[in-house]
Amino acid sequence: MAALAFPQIDPVAFSIGPLAVRWYGLAYLAGFLFAWYMLRVLDERWKMGLGPDGRATTVLAAVIGVVVGGRLGYVLFYGAGQYWRAPLTVFAIWDGGMSFHGGLVGILLCGWWVARRYRVPFLRLADAGAVAAPFGIMLGRIANFINDELWGRVATVPWAVVFPGAGPLPRHPSQLYEAALEGLVLLMVMLLLARRRRSDGFMLGWVLTLYGIFRIFVEFFRQPDVQIGFLRGGVTMGQVLSVPVLVCGVLLLWYVARHPTGQQHDASAVSGAPAGSAVAPDDPVTAGAGPEDRTAGGL
């Protein structure tokens, strides 16, 4: 059975004395730096009014939401009772164990707090996060591949990989499938959609919808966590948790279509007029255009 050899990439990128800096940690760092950059661009473009202090607070809150929510999500959804026997291991995040779905809940809750603190529409702030998130997801999945973890199911495809930690049989490199779909493809879609100002919640709705679809699809090639295995009907925990994400995304898109927002904000941004001032009805850019048709510049 033909298969590709697993690339010998040290999970530790470099060491500083006794401190080992891993690729997984660098993936998180790069993801949050990209989120800060994208938030700065969109804060100015969408006139959210966060400013430097608000942007720094938002990114810090996102770090807390992702780490705390991701860890608690893993403990609740994937722990299989092991943490009841050793409760202190809940804090041992260096041993691995993070849940995307838990991190999603955590970052949304922290975003809600930031939106209230700085009086920014929550869905508009969440839209900015939706544009930035796929980049971090992509790097995180690549780091999973380097770490020889979360491998796919046994496969006969030409690009199957023999993972050292998964035995002698070749497997789908499902981490790279996720990096491509949930990361690169989703990032390209978000950057394309963000070239125009959309109604609040539009970007978040598409991220949730597409992530749910991509994750459910890739789970057919990914090996379930050993402590849980397949659930009833042959589905995986990742698929079960992704169904509510998909449903929420579709419902949010339906809500946004029925309740478009941001018209006054967009008109002011395009015309250069202060918020609340009138825009000439014969303006060729804004006349007759809905909130999703007014160009606010390209990313």
C-alpha positions in Angstrom: 0.0 0.0 0.0 1.7 3.2 -1.2 1.9 6.0 1.4 3.8 9.2 2.1 6.3 9.2 4.9 5.5 11.6 7.8 7.8 14.6 7.6 10.3 14.8 10.4 9.5 18.2 11.8 10.4 18.8 15.4 7.2 20.1 17.2 9.6 22.4 19.1 10.4 25.3 16.9 13.3 26.6 19.0 14.4 26.7 22.6 15.4 29.6 24.8 17.3 28.1 27.7 14.9 25.7 29.4 11.9 27.2 27.6 10.8 25.2 24.6 8.8 27.2 22.1 6.5 24.9 20.1 5.0 25.4 16.7 1.5 25.0 18.2 2.1 28.0 20.5 3.5 30.0 17.6 0.4 29.2 15.6 -1.7 30.7 18.4 0.5 33.8 18.6 0.4 34.4 14.8 -3.3 33.9 14.8 -3.9 36.5 17.4 -1.5 39.0 15.8 -3.4 38.6 12.5 -6.6 39.1 14.4 -5.2 42.4 15.9 -4.2 43.6 12.5 -7.5 42.7 10.9 -9.4 44.3 13.8 -7.4 47.6 13.3 -8.3 47.6 9.6 -12.0 46.9 10.1 -12.3 49.1 13.1 -11.3 52.1 10.9 -13.2 50.9 7.8 -16.4 50.1 9.6 -16.3 53.0 12.0 -16.7 50.8 15.1 -14.9 53.3 17.3 -12.9 50.9 19.4 -9.6 52.8 19.0 -6.2 51.4 20.1 -7.4 50.7 23.7 -10.5 48.9 22.6 -8.7 46.8 20.0 -6.1 45.7 22.6 -8.8 44.8 25.0 -10.7 42.9 22.3 -7.7 40.8 21.4 -6.8 40.1 25.1 -10.4 39.1 25.7 -10.2 36.8 22.6 -7.1 35.1 24.0 -8.9 34.4 27.3 -12.1 33.2 25.6 -10.3 30.9 23.2 -8.0 29.4 25.9 -10.5 29.1 28.7 -13.4 28.1 26.5 -11.4 25.7 24.4 -10.1 23.9 27.5 -13.4 23.7 29.3 -15.1 22.6 26.0 -12.6 19.7 25.7 -13.1 18.7 29.4 -16.8 18.7 29.0 -17.2 17.2 25.5 -14.1 14.9 25.2 -12.9 14.2 28.7 -14.9 11.0 29.1 -14.8 11.3 32.9 -11.0 11.3 33.2 -11.0 14.7 34.8 -13.3 13.7 37.6 -10.6 11.2 38.6 -7.8 13.8 38.4 -9.5 17.3 38.6 -6.2 19.2 38.7 -5.2 18.0 35.2 -7.9 20.3 33.9 -5.3 23.1 34.1 -2.6 21.0 32.3 -3.2 22.6 28.9 0.5 21.9 28.0 -0.5 18.3 27.7 -3.0 19.1 24.9 -6.8 19.0 24.8 -8.5 22.0 23.3 -12.0 22.1 21.7 -12.8 24.5 18.8 -16.5 24.5 19.8 -15.7 25.4 23.4 -13.3 28.2 22.2 -16.1 29.5 19.9 -18.5 29.9 22.8 -15.7 31.4 24.9 -14.7 34.0 22.3 -18.4 35.0 21.6 -19.0 35.5 25.3 -15.9 37.7 25.7 -16.9 39.6 22.5 -20.3 40.3 24.0 -18.6 41.8 27.1 -16.3 43.9 24.9 -19.2 45.1 22.8 -21.1 46.3 25.9 -18.0 47.9 27.4 -17.2 50.0 24.3 -20.8 50.3 23.1 -20.2 48.6 19.8 -22.9 46.5 18.1 -22.1 43.0 19.1 -22.7 41.5 15.6 -20.5 44.1 14.0 -17.7 43.2 16.3 -18.3 39.5 15.8 -18.1 40.1 12.1 -14.6 41.5 12.4 -13.6 38.4 14.4 -15.2 36.2 11.7 -12.9 37.7 9.1 -9.8 37.0 11.2 -10.6 33.6 12.7 -9.9 31.3 9.7 -6.2 32.3 9.6 -5.7 31.1 13.2 -7.7 27.9 12.5 -5.5 27.2 9.5 -2.2 27.5 11.4 -3.6 25.5 14.3 -4.5 22.6 12.1 -1.1 22.7 10.5 0.4 22.6 14.0 -1.8 19.5 14.8 -0.2 17.8 11.8 3.3 18.7 12.9 2.5 17.4 16.4 1.4 14.0 15.0 -2.1 14.3 16.5 -5.7 14.2 15.4 -4.9 12.0 12.4 -7.4 10.7 9.9 -8.8 7.3 9.3 -7.0 4.5 7.5 -6.9 5.3 3.8 -5.6 4.0 0.5 -5.4 7.4 -1.3 -2.0 8.2 -2.8 -1.5 11.1 -0.4 -2.2 9.0 2.7 0.5 9.4 5.5 1.9 6.9 7.9 1.8 8.8 11.2 4.4 7.6 13.8 1.9 7.8 16.6 -0.9 6.0 14.8 0.6 2.7 13.9 1.9 1.3 10.6 -1.2 1.9 8.4 -1.4 5.0 6.2 -4.1 7.5 7.1 -5.9 10.5 5.7 -4.0 13.7 6.7 -7.2 15.1 8.0 -5.5 18.0 9.8 -4.4 19.3 6.4 -8.0 18.9 5.0 -9.2 21.0 7.9 -6.4 23.6 7.4 -7.4 23.8 3.7 -11.2 24.0 4.1 -11.8 25.6 7.6 -8.7 27.7 7.2 -7.6 28.7 3.7 -10.9 28.4 1.8 -12.9 30.1 4.6 -10.3 32.9 4.9 -10.5 33.6 1.1 -14.3 33.7 1.3 -14.2 36.1 4.3 -11.7 38.4 2.7 -13.7 38.5 -0.5 -17.0 39.2 1.4 -15.3 41.9 3.5 -14.4 43.9 0.5 -17.9 45.4 0.9 -19.7 46.5 4.1 -22.3 44.0 4.9 -25.2 44.0 7.3 -24.2 43.3 10.9 -24.1 39.5 11.5 -23.6 38.6 7.8 -19.9 37.6 8.1 -20.5 35.7 11.3 -23.4 33.8 9.8 -21.3 32.7 6.8 -18.4 31.6 9.1 -20.6 29.5 11.2 -22.4 28.0 8.3 -19.4 27.2 6.2 -17.4 26.0 9.2 -20.2 23.6 10.2 -20.4 22.2 6.7 -16.6 21.8 6.3 -16.1 20.3 9.8 -19.0 17.8 9.4 -17.5 16.8 6.0 -13.9 16.4 7.2 -15.0 14.3 10.2 -15.8 11.5 7.8 -12.1 11.2 7.2 -10.9 12.0 10.7 -10.3 9.3 13.4 -12.5 10.0 16.4 -10.8 10.6 19.7 -9.8 7.3 21.2 -11.5 8.0 24.6 -14.9 8.5 22.9 -14.8 6.7 19.6 -17.8 6.6 17.3 -21.2 7.6 18.7 -24.5 5.9 17.9 -25.0 5.7 14.1 -21.4 6.0 13.3 -21.2 9.8 13.8 -18.4 11.6 15.7 -18.5 14.1 18.6 -17.1 16.7 16.2 -20.1 16.2 13.9 -22.6 16.4 16.7 -21.1 19.6 18.0 -20.9 21.1 14.5 -24.6 20.7 13.8 -25.7 23.5 16.2 -22.9 25.7 14.7 -24.4 25.1 11.2 -27.9 25.7 12.3 -27.0 28.9 14.1 -25.2 30.1 11.1 -28.2 29.5 8.8 -30.6 31.1 11.2 -28.3 34.1 11.6 -28.2 34.6 7.8 -31.9 34.3 7.6 -32.3 36.9 10.4 -29.8 39.3 8.7 -31.7 39.0 5.4 -34.9 40.0 7.1 -33.4 42.7 9.3 -30.6 44.4 7.4 -28.6 46.9 9.3 -25.8 49.4 8.8 -27.3 51.6 6.1 -26.6 54.9 7.8 -23.2 53.7 8.8 -22.2 52.6 5.3 -23.5 55.8 3.6 -21.5 58.0 6.0 -18.3 55.9 5.4 -18.6 56.1 1.6 -19.5 59.8 1.4 -17.0 60.9 4.0 -19.9 62.7 5.8 -20.2 62.5 9.6 -22.6 60.0 11.0 -26.2 61.2 10.8 -25.6 63.6 7.9 -27.5 63.2 4.6 -26.1 61.6 1.5 -27.1 63.0 -1.8 -29.8 60.8 -3.4 -28.0 61.0 -6.8 -24.8 59.6 -5.5 -23.9 56.9 -8.0 -22.3 54.8 -5.3 -25.1 54.7 -2.8 -28.2 55.6 -4.7 -30.6 52.6 -4.7 -28.0 50.3 -3.1 -28.7 48.0 -0.2 -26.3 47.8 2.7 -24.5 44.9 1.1 -23.8 46.8 -2.2 -22.0 49.9 -1.0 -18.3 49.6 -1.5 -16.1 50.3 1.4 -12.8 49.5 -0.1 -11.0 46.2 -0.7 -9.0 44.1 1.7 
